[in-house]
């Protein structure tokens, strides 16, 4: 497993360029072996009202990965945004990234413009089945809708 120094590859997020920052952050989390922290904490598996050893180890492993990834991500966020995230009680890596995406994940005008141009360039050939082109058109509209 890589050390937390790998997180130094991630520049400090200051509220701009969230999409690029998040992509890099997820790659760094995966590269450091903390990808379990991107999911939710496993629920305990109870047998005779007691948590099993495997379940307990899985929860402990998740807690450790979440703590490492969360702490390192918080160090790669500007102080102002870090304070807002703390006040919003974002205490897991997944919750932190989801909250940041909600707050700062605004699509740039140029990316939206590129999608609109791609839609405009679609043509349905007169001698072909239009299904593939219509499917592509639908997927482009759904992409725009998500932004």
Secondary structure, DSSP 8 states (H G I E B T S, - for coil): ---GGGGGGS--B-SS-HHHHHHHHHHHHHHTT-GGGGS------EETTEE-HHHHHHHHHHHHHHHHHHHHHHHTB-HHHHHHHHHTT--SHHHHHHHHHHHH----HHHHHHHHHHHHH----TTS-THHHHHHHHHHHHHHHH-
